[in-house]
Amino acid sequence: MTALHTNPLFARLAGAERILVAGAGGGFDIYSGLPVALSLLHQGKEVHLANLSFSTLAGLPPEEWAAPDLAAVTPDSAPHLSYFPERTLARWLRLHGYPSTVYAFPQVGVQPLRAAYRALIGLHRIDAVVLVDEGTDILMRGDEAGLGTPEEDLASVAALAALDDVPERLVVSVGFGVDAYHGVSHALVLENIAALERDGAYLGAFSIPRATREGALFLDAVAHAQEHTPDRPSIVAGSIAAAVRGSFGDARFTERTRGSELFVNPLMSLCFAFELRGLADRCLYLDRIEDTHLMRQVHSRIAEFREDLVTRPSRAIPH
């Protein structure tokens, strides 16, 4: 039990020396792990970054593969690719004097993803993992009316859930509300968080203030990513950054949101923290994706699970 003035997430990581912060759902997920990763670095911890990638990794040369399904992306990787969030982040890290390798996992099923995580954990003798999701679909049990896009997130959870030799495995969800566009009911998200609290798996929430060193660096990293990925800037990372800056309502930061109405608000800058094992135990279909080798198998297994399921209906937050 920690004191009220102590952040439970960082208290759990206080004894760790080598920490992996990993994006769970692909794209720019790892960017929302930066505030936690940078805070740990500033505390003198050894921190490594990884991301389940939507980038074209197949063309990377053999020397950039640390293990099967584990690419070591540097600032100089694949200069011809216009969309490569892991390389863009590596360039930002080098610009600011931080270690600039960002590991990337291709979109594979649970078994090869677990093997890649195991290889990375062994390579750096990792003793704690923080899995980060931009959004809240990682918190969906599977019986909700809308799940968002949980396939990559829950493949990452399943991959790490069996690695019991890692002393600390935690999950951070950032961007409350952004998944409404994909059909997630955030009243059900709150219901799930309450259930995780009853199970003892909820570690509380904290904000990313822009007045902190880490908050300012996060804003700088997102702005850098938007500048260097002009054709596909991240709407989610941009929304979270807008919330950190204090924007509210239909904040505009990219033409990609033309024709839709955003609801940027302070809740988007909150980091909700959980024990990974407790989160995994509440997922109703995790056993069904356990033996998958391809991401399309994860998609089909979740679809099969939901075919005859009576779902919890979406509902509005009443205030």
N, C-alpha and C positions, 0 to 999 in steps of 0.2 A: 504494500500500500504506500502510495506517495503522498506528499503533502500537497495542499491545494495550490501553493505557489510554484509547484514543480510540474513541468509538462510531462505527462505519462509516457508519450512516445520517446522523447529524448532520454527520460529516465531508464526506459527499457534498453536503450542503446548505449548507456553510459559505460558499461563494461566491455562493449565491443571495440575491437581495434581495427578490423578490416571489414568495411560495410559495402554492400552492393545495393545501389539504388537503380531500380529497373522499371521501365515503362511497360505496362501490362497489355495495352490494347492496340499498339501500333501507332503510326503517324507521329505526332508530336507529343505523345504521352510523357516522354521522359522530361520534357521541358517543365512540366508541373512538379516534377521531382526535384528540380534545381534548388528551390528554397531550403528543403531539408538537406540535400546533398551539400550545398554550400555551407550551411550552418555546421554540419559535421566536419567538413574540411577546415573551417575556421576554428573549430575546437581541437584541431590537431589529429583528427582521425584519418586513416587511409580510406579513401572513398573511390569506388569504381562505378561507372555508369554503363547501363545496357538498355536496349529497347527492342521489343518485338517490332520488326520493321515491315513497312509497306514499300520499301525501296527495292530497286532491282539489284539484288545482291549477287545473282548468279554470275555476272560478268567480272566480279572482283578476282584479281590474280591469286594464285595458290598461297603466296606468302602473306596474304591478308586474312587467311583463315586460321584461327587459333585452334580449332577443332571442328569436326563435322557440325554443320548448322550453327557455327559461332564465328562471325566475322569481326575482326578488330579494325574498326573504321578510324582513320586518321584524317587530319585536315586536307591531306593530299589524295585521298581516295576518290576514284571515279570522277575526275574533274568534268567529264562530259555530261554527267547527269544533272538535270535542272532541279529535280525533286529528290532530295537526299537529306532528310532532317538530321540523321545521325552525323553526317559529314558537316552539315551546317553548324550543328552544335559543337563539333570538334573544333571548327575554325573559331567559333566564339570563345571557347575555353582557352585556346592558344592565345588569342588576342588579349585575354585577361590574365594570362600567366598561370592558368590551372593545368593539371594533367589533361592531355587532349586526345586520349583514346576513348571512343564510345563503342562498346560492343553491340552487335546487332544479331538478332535471331531472325531467320526467315519464317514465313507463315507455314508452320508445320503442325502436326498433331502433338498430343501430349507426350507420347513416348520419346520421339526425337528431341522435343523441346526440353524435357526433363534431362536427357543425356547432355544436352548443350549447357544447361544450367549447372549440372554436376561438374562438367569440365571447367567451366568458368570459376565455380566455387573452389575447385581443387587448385586451379592455376594460381589464384591469389589468396588461398587459405582464408576464404571469407567466413566470418563468424556471425554475420547478421545480414538479412536481406530485407529491404523495404520495397515493396511492389506498389507502383503508383498508377492510378487510373485517372485520366481526365474525364470526369463525369461520374455517374453513380450506377451505371449498369453492372459494374462488378459486384454490387450489393444485392442484385436480384436473385431470389431463390429459384425461380423457374416457374412458379405458379401465378405470377402476376399477368395481368391482361397484356401488358407490353413489356418486353425485355430490353428494348434498345438494340444494341449490337454487342451481345455478350460473348461471342465465340472466342475471340482472341483473349479477352480478359480472363475468362474461366479456364481456358487452356493453360494460361500462365499460372492461375491459382492451383489447378490440378497438378501441373508440373512440379511446383514447389511444395505442395502439401505432403508429398511422400519423402521429402528430403529431411528426415527427422534428425540427421546429424548436424544440421545448422541450428545453433542454439536459439536464435531469434529470427522469426519470420513474421513480418508485419505488412499491413496493407494501408495505404493512404488514398483516399478518394477526394479529389479536388474538382470544384466546378459544379456545385449543387444547382440543379435546374437546367443545365445545358442539354440533357438527354430528353427533355420534353419534346424536342423536335422529332425524336425517334420513338415516341410513344410511351415513354416512361412516366408513370404516375409518381410524383414525388411525395404524395401522401403515403403511398406504399413503401417508398424508400425510408421515410421516417418510421413507419411501422417496423420495417426490417431492422433499422438501427436500434429501436427500442428492444426488440427481441435479442439482438446481439448484446445489448447492455445486460439483460436478464441472464444471459449465458456467461457473462463475465468476459466477453471478447471485444467490447467497445472500450477504446482508450481515450475517448474524448475528442474535442475539436479545438483548433486554434486557427487564427487568421494569418494572412501574409500581409503585414503592414508595409506600405511603400516607404515609410520612414526608416525601416531597418535596412542594413547593408544588403541582406539577402533579398529583401523585397525589391530594392532598387536594381540589383543585378538581374533579378528575374525579369523585370520590365525591360531592361536593356537587351537581354537575350531574346525575348519575344519580338521586340522591335527589329533586332538584327535578323531574326528568322523571317519575318515578314518582308524585309527589304531584299533578302537573298532567295526567297521563294515567292516571287511576285505573282506567278500564275496559280499557285495553290497554297496561299497562306492559311494557317490553321484558324478556323472559326472558333474552336473551343479554347485554344490557348489565347487567342485574341480577346475572347469574352472574359476569361479569367483575369487577364492583364487589365482590361478595361475596368473590371470590378475593383482590382487593387488600386487603380488610379482614382477611384471614386466616381466613375461614370454610373449612370442609372438609366434604366429603360432602354429605348431603342437606339443604343449607341452604335455608331457606324465607324468601322475601321477597315472594311474590305468590301469590294464590289460583289464578292461571292454571296453576300447576304441580301442582295437586292431582291425585292419582292417578298421578303419575309420580315416579320417584326420580332426583334430580340427583346428580352427582358433581363438586361444586365442589372445585377443588384449585389449588395455586400455579401450575401450568402455564398456567392460563387468564389469568393476568396478564402473560404474556410477549408481547412484540411481536416477531414474526418479520419481518425486512425483506429485500426482494428488488429487483433491477432489473426494471422492468416489461417491457422488451423481451425479456429472457431468459425471463421467465415466459410471455409471449405465444408465444414460439417453441416452447415445449414443449406448448402446447395443441393437441390433435390435430384439433379441429373449428373452429378460429378462422376459417379461410378460408370455411367453410360459412355462417357468420353475417355475413360481411362486408357483403353487399349488403342486409341486412334494414332495414326501415323501421318495423316494428311489433314489440313485445315478443313477441307470440304467434308471429311468424315465428321468432324466436330459439328459443322453446320447441320448435317443430315441427322446426326444422333439427337441433337436438341430439338429439331423439327419433329422427329419420331416421338420423342418424349411428350411433346405438347399436342399430339394429334387428338387424343381422347381426354385431355386434361380439362377439368373444370377450374377455370382461373379465377383469381381474386379480381373483382372489377376495379377499374380505375375510379378514383374519386378526387374531388378537389380539396385542397387545404382550406379549411373553413374560415380563415382569417388572414 
